[in-house]
Amino acid sequence: MMHTPPQTSEWPFLQWRPEDWDAHMEYWRTLNADLAAAGEFVQVQALTEPGRARRVQAGSDGAPPVTDGPFPESKEFLAGYWIIDVDSAERAYQVAARASAAPGPGGAPMNMGIEVRQVMSAPLPDA
């Protein structure tokens, strides 16, 4: 899961020069193509900017309160995620490190925080 620092409702990417944005997107296309070629790619999803986020929590009167984002109490927010199928945790860490190094303005690596978690599966029934 790719986390980025807190933002306003506007993505900072909107202020990037077109060539920086193009390089950033090409990096992701190459990463995803490499994962697909290795048979490790399952899914990738980017999420909308925090200003479009809504927080919903069950209300006591039956109507769930909906709060607009962004949420200032968050230190980071989830920008997107990959689901990959790899043979080891070490390989997952390699992919995460590569994702973290995506280029930002001027081509400098962004060094974004990438959270690696295993997809949970149901426990097997007793035989």
N, C-alpha and C positions, 0 to 999 in steps of 0.2 A: 504494500500500500504506500503510495507516494504522498508524503506530507509536505506542506509548504508553510512558511511563517504566516502569521495572521495578516490578513489583507482587509482593505475596505471592500465595498461592493464591486469595485472595478478591478479586473485582473491587471496586474502590472504589465502583462504581455501586450496589452493594447497600446502601450507606449513604446514598444520595441520598434527598432528599424525593421523594415520588411526583410532585409537580408538576414537579420538575426533570427526572426521568426521562422524563415525558410530553413535555416540551418538547424534550428531546434526541432522542427517537425521532421526533417530528413533524418535526424539522429534517431527519433522514435520509430520511423518507418524501417530503418536499417536494423535496429534492435529487434523489432517484432519479426522482421523477415528472417533474421538469424535464428531466433527462437523457433520459428516455424520450420526452418530447414533442419534444425536439430531434433524436431519432433517434440519439442517442449512447450510450444505455445498452445494455450487453451483459450484464453480470453483476455482482452484489455478493454477498459472503460475509463474515459475521462469524465470528470464531473463538472457541473457548471460552477461558476464563481460563487463565493460565499454569500454575496448579496441576494442570490436567488434561493438560498437555503431556508428551510422552515423547520422549526422544532415543534414536534407534536408530542403531547403527553396526555394520558388519559385524565379527563376531568371528573370531579366528583359529581357533577350534575348531568353526566352523560355526554356533554358536548366537549370534545377535546379542544383545549386552548392551542392556538397556533401562533407561534412567535416568529417574527421575521429575523433573518440572519443579517449580517454576520454575528457571531456570538463572541463578545469580547472576553469572556472568561476562558475561551480556548486559546492555548498557546500556539497551536497549529491547527490546520484543517486538512481533511482528506481531499486531495486533488484528483486522484484516480487510483486504479489498481490493475494489476495483472493477476491472472491465474495461470500458473505454469505447472508442468508435470515433469519434475526432475528426479534424478536418482539419489540425491543426497542434499542435506542441509548446506553443505559447502558449495554445491552448485547454485543453490538458491541465493546464497550470499554473494557469489560472483555476479549473478544477474542483477541483484539489488545494487551492488557497487557500480555496475555499468550504468544502470538507470540513474543513479545519483549523480553521475558525472555529465548529465545532459548539458549542452552548452546554453549559456544565457547571452546577454548582450556582449558583443565583442568576442564571442566564442569562449569566454571563460566558463569553466565548469560551475554549475550551480550548486553542487554538493548538497542536494536536497536529502532530507531524512527519508529513508525507505524502511518501512516496518515489514518484517518477514514473519508470516504466520502460516501455519499449516491449516489447510481446510479440514474442519472437524468432520469426522464420520461417526456414524452410529456404532455403538459397541456391538460386537458379534454375539449372537445368542449362544447360550451354553449348548454344547453338542450332546 
